[in-house]
Amino acid sequence: MLRHIGFLTMMVVLAACAEPVTSASQEEGRVRYVALGDSYTIGTSVSEAERWPNQLVGRIGDLELVGNPAVNGYTSADLIAQELPQLDDLRPELVSVLIGVNDVVQGVPDSQYAGNVAVILEDLLTSLPPDRIVCVATPDYTRTPRGADFGDPVQQSDGIVRVNAILREACEQRAIRFVPEIFEISQAATEDPSLVADDGLHPSGRQYERWVDVVAPVIEELLGN
């Protein structure tokens, strides 16, 4: 998740993150899916199978995960510079976006984040219709055992609320679906340690399963399932 103090940098394997994800057998007719984001999308501290995009395609047979270029510590600016350029080769038919926590941690002004979100969504809309883009809320990392290592919990939680509101509004203006429940799901980590990965900071595979419980119905509706 966070570049701060080098913690997440230790966990990043950039080459692996940037490589397209392909299944053993690519079936015709499946929707090519690419997941954009940061550590929450690349699944820091969980196995590949436990990442929420992988669990999502396991739940929805019509999807095929062809790329997950997400990287620890990425901000919305990094997504623009490093992830969007990969889409020409990945040729997605459905894209998810989850970005914002590192903007909060690094103190990126809300106005700058809003501008970056607009760039991201408008870029995606040049090649995809609105009903093939899904944006996902940023979880509240301050509820984890190590959350206080990355800023004042109250201040940072408020910042996450703001970036979620910015992303939600940007989606509504463009008729793009936004999944807000992730924030509330993550807050349950205060009472349920099983929702936190072994690093004490990121979601566990079990928490990601709960994410998929709310993301999957949105995707299925968009796909007409």
VOKENU-516070 format. One line per field, with one value per residue: x, y, z of N, C-alpha, C in turn; residue number from 1; residue in one letter. Coordinates in steps of 0.2 Angstrom, whole numbers, plus 5000, padded with zeros to 4 digits. Each point is the difference from the previous one (the first is absolute). Layout:
BEGIN
n_x [X, ...]
n_y [Y, ...]
n_z [Z, ...]
ca_x [X, ...]
ca_y [Y, ...]
ca_z [Z, ...]
c_x [X, ...]
c_y [Y, ...]
c_z [Z, ...]
num [NUM, ...]
residu [A, ...]
***
This chain:
BEGIN
n_x [5004, 5004, 5002, 4996, 5006, 4998, 4995, 4996, 5005, 5001, 4993, 5003, 4998, 5003, 5004, 4999, 5000, 5005, 5002, 4998, 4994, 5001, 4994, 5000, 4994, 5002, 4994, 4998, 4999, 5006, 4998, 5004, 5002, 5000, 5004, 4998, 5006, 5000, 5003, 4994, 5002, 5007, 4997, 5003, 5005, 4997, 4997, 5002, 4999, 5002, 5004, 4997, 5004, 5004, 4998, 5000, 5005, 5002, 4997, 5003, 4997, 4996, 5004, 5005, 5004, 5001, 4999, 5005, 5001, 4996, 5002, 5003, 4997, 4996, 5001, 4995, 5006, 5002, 4993, 5000, 5006, 4998, 4993, 4998, 5007, 4999, 4995, 5004, 5005, 4997, 4998, 4999, 4995, 5004, 4999, 5004, 4998, 5005, 4999, 5005, 5002, 5005, 4995, 4996, 5004, 5001, 4993, 4998, 5000, 4994, 5001, 5006, 4997, 4996, 5005, 5004, 4995, 4999, 5006, 5000, 4995, 5002, 5006, 4998, 4997, 5007, 5000, 4997, 4994, 4996, 4996, 5006, 4999, 5004, 4998, 5005, 4997, 5004, 5003, 4998, 5006, 4998, 4996, 5006, 5003, 5002, 4994, 5001, 5004, 4994, 5001, 4998, 4998, 4998, 5006, 5003, 4996, 5000, 5006, 4999, 4996, 5004, 5005, 4997, 4999, 5006, 5002, 4996, 5001, 5007, 4999, 4996, 5004, 5003, 4995, 5005, 5000, 4998, 5005, 4996, 4997, 5005, 4999, 4993, 5000, 5004, 4995, 4997, 5005, 4997, 4995, 5002, 5005, 4996, 4997, 5005, 5004, 5004, 5000, 4994, 5000, 5001, 4995, 4997, 5002, 4999, 5003, 5004, 4999, 5000, 5005, 5002, 4998, 5003, 5006, 5000, 4995, 5004, 5005, 4997, 4998, 5006, 5002, 4995, 5003]
n_y [4994, 5001, 5005, 5003, 5003, 5000, 5000, 5003, 5005, 4998, 5001, 5005, 4997, 5006, 4996, 4997, 5006, 5001, 4994, 4999, 4999, 4994, 4998, 4994, 5001, 5004, 5000, 4998, 5006, 4999, 5004, 5003, 4998, 5006, 4999, 5006, 5002, 4999, 5000, 5003, 5003, 5002, 5002, 5005, 4996, 4999, 4994, 4998, 4994, 5003, 5002, 5006, 5002, 4996, 5002, 5006, 4999, 4998, 5005, 5003, 4995, 5005, 5000, 5003, 4999, 5005, 5004, 5001, 5006, 4999, 5006, 4997, 5004, 4997, 5006, 5005, 5004, 4995, 4999, 5007, 5000, 4995, 5001, 5006, 5001, 4996, 5004, 5004, 4998, 5002, 5005, 5004, 4996, 5000, 5006, 4998, 5005, 5000, 5007, 5001, 4994, 4999, 5002, 4997, 4994, 5001, 5001, 4997, 5006, 5001, 5006, 4998, 4997, 5005, 5004, 4997, 5000, 5006, 5001, 4996, 5002, 5006, 4998, 4997, 5005, 5001, 4994, 5002, 4997, 5004, 4996, 5002, 5005, 4998, 5005, 4999, 5000, 5005, 4995, 5000, 5001, 5006, 4995, 5000, 4995, 5001, 5001, 5001, 4995, 5002, 5003, 5005, 4995, 5005, 5004, 4994, 4997, 5006, 4999, 4994, 5002, 5005, 4996, 4997, 5005, 5002, 4994, 4999, 5006, 4998, 4995, 5003, 5004, 4994, 4999, 5001, 4994, 5002, 4996, 5003, 4994, 5000, 5006, 4999, 4996, 5005, 5004, 4994, 5002, 5005, 4996, 4999, 4997, 4995, 5007, 5000, 5002, 4996, 5004, 4999, 5000, 4995, 5000, 4996, 4994, 4999, 5005, 4998, 4994, 5004, 5002, 4994, 4999, 5006, 4998, 4993, 5001, 5005, 4997, 4995, 5005, 5002, 4994, 5002, 4998]
n_z [5000, 5005, 4996, 5004, 5002, 4994, 5004, 4996, 4999, 5006, 4999, 4996, 4995, 4998, 4999, 5005, 5004, 4996, 5001, 4994, 5003, 4999, 4998, 5003, 5000, 4995, 5003, 4994, 4999, 5003, 5005, 4996, 5006, 5001, 5006, 5001, 5003, 5007, 5006, 5000, 4994, 5001, 5005, 5003, 5001, 4994, 4999, 4994, 5002, 5005, 4995, 5001, 4996, 5004, 5006, 4997, 4996, 5006, 5002, 4995, 4998, 4999, 5006, 4997, 5005, 4995, 5005, 5004, 4997, 5005, 5003, 5005, 5004, 4995, 4998, 5000, 5002, 5004, 5002, 4999, 5003, 5005, 5002, 4999, 4999, 5005, 5000, 4996, 5003, 5006, 4996, 5006, 5002, 5006, 5003, 5006, 5004, 5004, 5001, 5004, 5003, 4995, 4996, 5004, 4999, 4993, 5002, 4995, 4998, 5003, 4998, 5001, 5005, 5001, 4999, 5004, 5005, 4999, 5001, 5005, 5003, 4998, 5002, 5005, 5000, 4999, 5004, 5006, 5000, 5003, 4997, 4998, 5005, 5005, 5004, 5004, 5005, 5002, 5003, 5006, 4998, 5002, 4998, 4997, 5002, 4994, 5000, 5007, 4997, 4997, 5006, 5003, 5004, 5004, 4999, 5000, 5005, 5003, 4999, 5002, 5005, 5001, 5000, 5004, 5004, 4999, 5001, 5006, 5002, 4999, 5003, 5005, 4999, 5000, 5004, 5004, 5001, 5006, 5003, 5004, 5000, 4996, 5000, 5000, 4995, 4998, 5002, 4997, 4997, 5003, 4999, 4993, 5003, 4999, 5001, 5004, 4995, 4999, 4995, 5002, 4993, 4996, 4996, 5003, 4998, 5007, 5002, 4996, 5003, 5006, 4998, 4998, 5006, 5001, 4997, 5002, 5005, 5001, 5000, 5004, 5004, 5000, 5001, 5003, 5005]
ca_x [4996, 5003, 5007, 5003, 5005, 5003, 4997, 4997, 5005, 5004, 4996, 4998, 5003, 4997, 5000, 4995, 4993, 4999, 4998, 4993, 4998, 4997, 4998, 5003, 4996, 4996, 4994, 4997, 4994, 5000, 5001, 5007, 5000, 5007, 4999, 5004, 5000, 5006, 5001, 4994, 4998, 5005, 4999, 5006, 5000, 4996, 5002, 4997, 4993, 4996, 4998, 4993, 4998, 5000, 4994, 4994, 4999, 4998, 4993, 4996, 5003, 5000, 5006, 5007, 5004, 5006, 5005, 5000, 5006, 5000, 5006, 5000, 5002, 4998, 4995, 4996, 5004, 5004, 4996, 5000, 5006, 5003, 4995, 4996, 5003, 5000, 4993, 5000, 5002, 4996, 4993, 4995, 4993, 4997, 5006, 4998, 5004, 5000, 5006, 4999, 5003, 5006, 4999, 4999, 5006, 5005, 4998, 4998, 4994, 4994, 4999, 5005, 4998, 4994, 5002, 5002, 4994, 4997, 5005, 5000, 4993, 4999, 5005, 4996, 4994, 5001, 5001, 4995, 4994, 5000, 4998, 5005, 5004, 4997, 5004, 5000, 5002, 5006, 4999, 5003, 5006, 5001, 4997, 5004, 5005, 5005, 4997, 5003, 5006, 5000, 4996, 4995, 4994, 4994, 5001, 5001, 4994, 4997, 5003, 4998, 4993, 5000, 5002, 4995, 4994, 5002, 4999, 4993, 4997, 5002, 4996, 4993, 5000, 5001, 4996, 5004, 4998, 5004, 4998, 5002, 5000, 5007, 5002, 4997, 5003, 5007, 5000, 4999, 5007, 5001, 4997, 5001, 5007, 5000, 4999, 5006, 5005, 5006, 5004, 4997, 4998, 4996, 4995, 5001, 4995, 4993, 4997, 4999, 4994, 4994, 5000, 4998, 4993, 4996, 5002, 4998, 4993, 5000, 5003, 4995, 4995, 5003, 5000, 4993, 5000]
ca_y [5006, 5007, 5001, 5004, 4997, 4994, 4994, 4996, 4999, 4993, 4995, 5001, 4996, 5004, 4996, 4995, 5003, 5003, 4995, 4998, 4994, 4996, 4993, 4994, 4999, 5006, 4998, 5005, 5003, 5003, 5007, 5002, 5005, 5003, 5003, 5006, 5002, 5000, 4994, 4997, 4996, 4995, 4995, 5000, 4995, 4994, 4996, 5002, 4998, 5003, 5007, 5000, 4999, 4993, 4997, 5003, 4996, 4993, 5001, 5002, 4996, 5004, 5005, 4998, 5005, 5000, 5004, 5003, 5004, 5003, 4999, 5003, 5007, 5004, 5006, 5001, 5002, 4994, 4996, 5003, 5000, 4993, 4995, 5001, 4998, 4992, 4998, 4998, 4993, 4995, 5001, 4998, 5001, 5002, 5002, 5003, 5005, 5001, 5004, 5006, 5000, 5003, 5007, 5002, 5000, 5005, 5007, 5003, 5004, 4997, 5003, 4996, 4993, 5001, 5001, 4993, 4995, 5002, 4997, 4993, 4998, 5003, 4995, 4993, 5001, 5000, 4994, 4996, 5003, 5001, 4994, 4995, 5003, 4999, 5003, 4997, 5005, 4999, 4998, 5004, 4996, 5002, 4995, 4994, 5000, 5004, 5006, 5006, 5001, 5003, 5006, 5001, 4996, 5004, 5004, 4996, 4998, 5005, 5001, 4995, 5002, 5005, 4997, 4995, 5005, 5003, 4995, 4999, 5006, 5000, 4994, 5002, 5005, 4996, 4994, 4994, 4997, 5001, 4995, 5004, 4996, 4998, 5004, 4997, 4993, 5000, 5003, 4995, 4997, 5002, 4995, 4994, 5000, 4996, 5004, 5003, 4995, 4998, 5006, 5004, 5006, 4999, 4995, 4993, 4997, 5000, 5007, 5001, 4996, 5004, 5005, 4996, 4999, 5006, 5002, 4995, 5002, 5006, 4997, 4996, 5004, 5004, 4995, 4997, 4993]
ca_z [5000, 5001, 4999, 5006, 5004, 4997, 5002, 4994, 4995, 5001, 4998, 4993, 4995, 4995, 4993, 5001, 5000, 4993, 4995, 5000, 5003, 4995, 5002, 4996, 4994, 4999, 4997, 4996, 5003, 5007, 5000, 5003, 5006, 5003, 5006, 5001, 5007, 5004, 5003, 5001, 4994, 4999, 5006, 5004, 5006, 4999, 4994, 4994, 4999, 5005, 4998, 4999, 4992, 4998, 5003, 4996, 4994, 5002, 5001, 4994, 4995, 4994, 5000, 5000, 5002, 4996, 5002, 5007, 5000, 5006, 5004, 5006, 5000, 4994, 5001, 4994, 4995, 4998, 4996, 4994, 4997, 4999, 4999, 4995, 4994, 4999, 4998, 4993, 4999, 5004, 4997, 5004, 4999, 5007, 5005, 5006, 5003, 5007, 5001, 5005, 5007, 5000, 5000, 5007, 5005, 4998, 5001, 4994, 5001, 4997, 4994, 4996, 4999, 4996, 4993, 4998, 4999, 4994, 4994, 5000, 4997, 4994, 4996, 4999, 4996, 4993, 4997, 5003, 5002, 5007, 5003, 5000, 5004, 5007, 5005, 5006, 5005, 5004, 5007, 5005, 5003, 5007, 5005, 5000, 5006, 4998, 4997, 5002, 4998, 4994, 5001, 5005, 4998, 4999, 4994, 4994, 4998, 4996, 4993, 4996, 4999, 4994, 4993, 4998, 4997, 4993, 4995, 4999, 4996, 4993, 4997, 4999, 4995, 4994, 5000, 5002, 5007, 5006, 5005, 5006, 5006, 5002, 5006, 5006, 5001, 5002, 5007, 5004, 5002, 5007, 5004, 4998, 4998, 4994, 4994, 4998, 4997, 5005, 5001, 5005, 4997, 4994, 5001, 4999, 4995, 5002, 4999, 4993, 4998, 5001, 4994, 4994, 5002, 4998, 4994, 4995, 4997, 4996, 4994, 4996, 4997, 4994, 4995, 4998, 5003]
c_x [5004, 5008, 5004, 5004, 5003, 4997, 4997, 5005, 5003, 4996, 4998, 5004, 4997, 5000, 4994, 4993, 4998, 4998, 4993, 4998, 4996, 4998, 5003, 4996, 4995, 4994, 4997, 4993, 5000, 5003, 5007, 5000, 5007, 4998, 5006, 5000, 5007, 5000, 4994, 4998, 5005, 5000, 5006, 4998, 4994, 5003, 4997, 4992, 4996, 4999, 4993, 4999, 5001, 4994, 4994, 5000, 4999, 4992, 4996, 5004, 5001, 5006, 5006, 5005, 5006, 5005, 4999, 5006, 5000, 5007, 5000, 5002, 4998, 4995, 4996, 5004, 5004, 4996, 4999, 5006, 5003, 4995, 4996, 5003, 5000, 4994, 5000, 5002, 4995, 4993, 4994, 4993, 4996, 5006, 4997, 5006, 5000, 5007, 4998, 5003, 5006, 5000, 4999, 5006, 5005, 4998, 4999, 4993, 4994, 4999, 5004, 4998, 4993, 5002, 5003, 4995, 4997, 5004, 4999, 4993, 4999, 5004, 4996, 4994, 5001, 5000, 4994, 4994, 4999, 4998, 5005, 5006, 4997, 5006, 4998, 5002, 5006, 4998, 5003, 5005, 5001, 4997, 5004, 5005, 5006, 4998, 5003, 5007, 5001, 4995, 4995, 4993, 4994, 5001, 5001, 4993, 4995, 5002, 4998, 4992, 5000, 5002, 4994, 4994, 5002, 5000, 4993, 4997, 5002, 4997, 4993, 5000, 5001, 4996, 5005, 4998, 5006, 4998, 5002, 5001, 5007, 5002, 4997, 5003, 5007, 5000, 4998, 5007, 5001, 4998, 5002, 5007, 5001, 5000, 5007, 5006, 5006, 5004, 4997, 4997, 4995, 4994, 5002, 4996, 4993, 4997, 4999, 4994, 4994, 5000, 4996, 4992, 4996, 5002, 4997, 4993, 5000, 5003, 4995, 4994, 5002, 5001, 4994, 4999, 4994]
c_y [5006, 5000, 5002, 4995, 4993, 4993, 4996, 4999, 4993, 4995, 5000, 4996, 5003, 4996, 4995, 5004, 5003, 4995, 4998, 4994, 4996, 4993, 4995, 4999, 5006, 4998, 5006, 5003, 5002, 5007, 5002, 5005, 5002, 5004, 5005, 5002, 5000, 4993, 4996, 4995, 4994, 4995, 4999, 4995, 4995, 4996, 5003, 4998, 5004, 5008, 5001, 5000, 4993, 4996, 5002, 4995, 4993, 5000, 5001, 4996, 5004, 5005, 4996, 5005, 5000, 5005, 5003, 5004, 5004, 4999, 5004, 5007, 5005, 5005, 5000, 5002, 4995, 4996, 5003, 4999, 4993, 4995, 5001, 4999, 4993, 4998, 4998, 4993, 4995, 4999, 4997, 5001, 5002, 5002, 5002, 5005, 5000, 5003, 5006, 5000, 5003, 5008, 5003, 5000, 5005, 5007, 5003, 5004, 4997, 5002, 4997, 4993, 5000, 5001, 4993, 4995, 5002, 4998, 4993, 4998, 5002, 4996, 4994, 5001, 5001, 4994, 4995, 5004, 5001, 4993, 4994, 5003, 4999, 5003, 4997, 5005, 4997, 4997, 5004, 4996, 5002, 4996, 4994, 5001, 5005, 5007, 5006, 5001, 5005, 5007, 5000, 4996, 5004, 5004, 4996, 4997, 5005, 5002, 4994, 5001, 5005, 4998, 4995, 5005, 5003, 4994, 4999, 5005, 5000, 4994, 5002, 5005, 4997, 4994, 4993, 4997, 5000, 4995, 5003, 4995, 4998, 5004, 4997, 4993, 5000, 5002, 4994, 4996, 5002, 4995, 4993, 5000, 4996, 5003, 5003, 4995, 5000, 5007, 5005, 5007, 4999, 4995, 4993, 4997, 4999, 5007, 5001, 4996, 5004, 5006, 4998, 4999, 5006, 5003, 4996, 5002, 5006, 4997, 4996, 5004, 5004, 4995, 4997, 4993, 5000]
c_z [5000, 4999, 5007, 5004, 4996, 5001, 4994, 4995, 5000, 4997, 4993, 4996, 4993, 4993, 5001, 4999, 4993, 4995, 4999, 5003, 4995, 5004, 4996, 4993, 4999, 4995, 4996, 5003, 5007, 5000, 5002, 5005, 5002, 5006, 5001, 5007, 5003, 5004, 5002, 4994, 4999, 5006, 5004, 5006, 5000, 4994, 4994, 5000, 5005, 4998, 4998, 4992, 4998, 5003, 4996, 4994, 5002, 5001, 4994, 4994, 4993, 4999, 4999, 5002, 4996, 5002, 5007, 5001, 5007, 5004, 5007, 5000, 4995, 5002, 4993, 4994, 4997, 4995, 4993, 4996, 4998, 4998, 4993, 4993, 4998, 4997, 4992, 4999, 5003, 4997, 5004, 4997, 5006, 5004, 5006, 5002, 5007, 5002, 5005, 5006, 5000, 4999, 5007, 5004, 4998, 5000, 4993, 5001, 4997, 4993, 4995, 4999, 4996, 4992, 4997, 4998, 4993, 4993, 5000, 4996, 4993, 4995, 4999, 4996, 4992, 4996, 5003, 5001, 5007, 5004, 5000, 5004, 5007, 5005, 5007, 5006, 5004, 5007, 5005, 5004, 5007, 5005, 5001, 5006, 4998, 4997, 5002, 4998, 4994, 5000, 5005, 4997, 4998, 4994, 4994, 4998, 4997, 4993, 4996, 4998, 4994, 4993, 4998, 4997, 4994, 4995, 4998, 4995, 4993, 4996, 4998, 4994, 4993, 4999, 5001, 5006, 5005, 5005, 5007, 5006, 5003, 5006, 5007, 5001, 5004, 5008, 5005, 5003, 5007, 5004, 4998, 4997, 4994, 4993, 4998, 4999, 5006, 5001, 5005, 4997, 4994, 5001, 4999, 4994, 5002, 4999, 4992, 4998, 5001, 4995, 4994, 5001, 4997, 4993, 4994, 4997, 4995, 4993, 4996, 4997, 4994, 4994, 4998, 5003, 5005]
num [1, 2, 3, 4, 5, 6, 7, 8, 9, 10, 11, 12, 13, 14, 15, 16, 17, 18, 19, 20, 21, 22, 23, 24, 25, 26, 27, 28, 29, 30, 31, 32, 33, 34, 35, 36, 37, 38, 39, 40, 41, 42, 43, 44, 45, 46, 47, 48, 49, 50, 51, 52, 53, 54, 55, 56, 57, 58, 59, 60, 61, 62, 63, 64, 65, 66, 67, 68, 69, 70, 71, 72, 73, 74, 75, 76, 77, 78, 79, 80, 81, 82, 83, 84, 85, 86, 87, 88, 89, 90, 91, 92, 93, 94, 95, 96, 97, 98, 99, 100, 101, 102, 103, 104, 105, 106, 107, 108, 109, 110, 111, 112, 113, 114, 115, 116, 117, 118, 119, 120, 121, 122, 123, 124, 125, 126, 127, 128, 129, 130, 131, 132, 133, 134, 135, 136, 137, 138, 139, 140, 141, 142, 143, 144, 145, 146, 147, 148, 149, 150, 151, 152, 153, 154, 155, 156, 157, 158, 159, 160, 161, 162, 163, 164, 165, 166, 167, 168, 169, 170, 171, 172, 173, 174, 175, 176, 177, 178, 179, 180, 181, 182, 183, 184, 185, 186, 187, 188, 189, 190, 191, 192, 193, 194, 195, 196, 197, 198, 199, 200, 201, 202, 203, 204, 205, 206, 207, 208, 209, 210, 211, 212, 213, 214, 215, 216, 217, 218, 219, 220, 221, 222, 223, 224, 225]
residu [M, L, R, H, I, G, F, L, T, M, M, V, V, L, A, A, C, A, E, P, V, T, S, A, S, Q, E, E, G, R, V, R, Y, V, A, L, G, D, S, Y, T, I, G, T, S, V, S, E, A, E, R, W, P, N, Q, L, V, G, R, I, G, D, L, E, L, V, G, N, P, A, V, N, G, Y, T, S, A, D, L, I, A, Q, E, L, P, Q, L, D, D, L, R, P, E, L, V, S, V, L, I, G, V, N, D, V, V, Q, G, V, P, D, S, Q, Y, A, G, N, V, A, V, I, L, E, D, L, L, T, S, L, P, P, D, R, I, V, C, V, A, T, P, D, Y, T, R, T, P, R, G, A, D, F, G, D, P, V, Q, Q, S, D, G, I, V, R, V, N, A, I, L, R, E, A, C, E, Q, R, A, I, R, F, V, P, E, I, F, E, I, S, Q, A, A, T, E, D, P, S, L, V, A, D, D, G, L, H, P, S, G, R, Q, Y, E, R, W, V, D, V, V, A, P, V, I, E, E, L, L, G, N]
***
